Amino acid sequence: MNNEQLKQNLTSADHWTRLLFMVLFVILLEIAGVVMLATIVLQFLFAIVSGGPNENLRRMGEQIASYIYQTLQFLIYNTEEKPFPFSEWPQS
């Protein structure tokens, strides 16, 4: 890579815009992780009390897991498609 190519890359608005989106999605990923942890704890407590998993919590956990996967795919440049809130929430 020559200096001109490097200068062009460093001044490209696309790269800096993506960085802003990446920072946003890292924050959202952290929030999703906390929500997932709460879902796991609630599911465990529900299973202890009722003897089995809660279907709504199971579906929510599946959707959050899909969201986390989509977010990671964006963050590691495997896709250019931005996850929720810029696309639909994943369905289970």
C-alpha positions in Angstrom: 0.0 0.0 0.0 1.4 3.4 -0.9 1.1 6.6 1.0 -1.6 8.0 -1.4 -3.8 4.9 -0.7 -3.3 5.2 3.0 -4.2 8.9 2.9 -7.3 8.1 0.9 -8.3 5.4 3.4 -7.7 7.7 6.4 -9.8 10.5 4.9 -12.6 8.3 3.7 -15.9 9.3 5.4 -17.2 5.8 5.0 -14.5 4.4 7.4 -15.2 7.0 10.0 -19.0 6.6 9.7 -18.6 2.9 10.1 -16.5 3.5 13.2 -19.3 5.5 14.8 -21.7 2.7 14.0 -19.3 0.2 15.5 -19.0 2.2 18.7 -22.8 2.3 18.9 -23.2 -1.4 18.3 -20.5 -2.3 20.9 -22.6 -0.3 23.4 -25.8 -2.1 22.3 -24.0 -5.4 22.5 -23.1 -4.7 26.1 -26.8 -3.9 26.9 -27.9 -7.1 25.0 -25.4 -9.1 27.2 -26.9 -7.7 30.4 -30.5 -8.5 29.1 -29.4 -12.0 28.1 -27.9 -12.6 31.6 -31.1 -11.4 33.2 -33.1 -13.8 30.9 -30.8 -16.7 31.8 -31.3 -16.0 35.5 -35.0 -15.6 35.2 -35.3 -18.8 33.1 -33.4 -20.7 35.7 -35.6 -19.4 38.5 -38.7 -20.1 36.5 -37.5 -23.7 35.9 -36.8 -24.2 39.6 -40.3 -23.0 40.6 -42.4 -24.5 37.8 -40.3 -27.5 36.8 -39.7 -26.4 33.2 -38.6 -23.5 31.1 -40.8 -20.5 30.2 -41.7 -20.4 26.5 -41.7 -16.6 26.3 -38.3 -16.3 28.0 -37.0 -19.1 25.7 -38.1 -17.1 22.6 -36.8 -13.9 24.0 -33.4 -15.5 24.7 -33.3 -16.9 21.1 -34.0 -13.5 19.7 -31.4 -11.8 21.8 -28.9 -14.5 20.8 -29.7 -13.9 17.1 -29.2 -10.1 17.7 -25.9 -10.7 19.4 -24.8 -12.8 16.4 -25.9 -10.2 13.9 -24.1 -7.5 15.8 -20.9 -9.5 16.0 -21.1 -10.2 12.3 -21.3 -6.5 11.6 -18.5 -5.6 14.0 -16.0 -8.1 12.5 -16.9 -6.9 8.9 -18.6 -10.2 7.9 -21.6 -8.1 6.8 -22.4 -4.5 5.9 -26.0 -4.9 7.1 -26.5 -3.0 10.3 -28.5 -4.9 13.0 -31.5 -3.5 14.9 -32.4 -0.6 15.2 -31.4 -0.2 11.5 -33.0 -3.4 10.4 -35.8 -5.6 11.8 -35.5 -7.3 15.2 -34.6 -11.0 14.7 -37.5 -13.4 15.0 -37.4 -16.8 16.7 
